[in-house]
Structure formats: C-alpha cells, structure tokens
Amino acid sequence: MAEAFEQELREQLATARRALSDARAASDDEGVVAYEGRVCGLLAIAALHGIDVAD
C-alpha cells in the first residue's frame, strides 16, 4: 500500500510540475499561482510521509 501511495504522489507531482511549466510558458499568471500551490502541497505531503522527491 505504501508503494502505491508513493507512486501516486510522484505521478501527481510530475503532472503538477508539467502543468506549472505549461502555465509559465503560456504567461497564465493565475495558473502559475495555482500550480505552485499544488506543487507545494504535494511536497509537503511527501515530507510528512518521509518520501524523498528531490529532482
């Protein structure tokens, strides 16, 4: 179960990082703020559970 949680977290983080990059490329300021928040939230969850997601 822990492996599935970690994998899902990594996938969601990768998706959020791609969306953040896309928002930046499109000069979508609201999207940038939203996806920065999403990435930060996922990083906080990873830290809380001791999951290393360093690039």
Steps between C-alpha positions, in 0.01 A plus 500: 500500500781742586661441161175580323461821702857606422459425129172692482659795680794501259265486200287785631811706571634441149164599351482815713855598404420456130183707540700770681751507216219523245333783693828691511553450127148630433549802731199376698564674831198349674599153380855556623375594846261205507760244394766646730255437781431147376871418478564645848212301644624176348854568622362557850314168486817327381701650786234405752522139388879492467496462122807645326389667178814703430556570132 
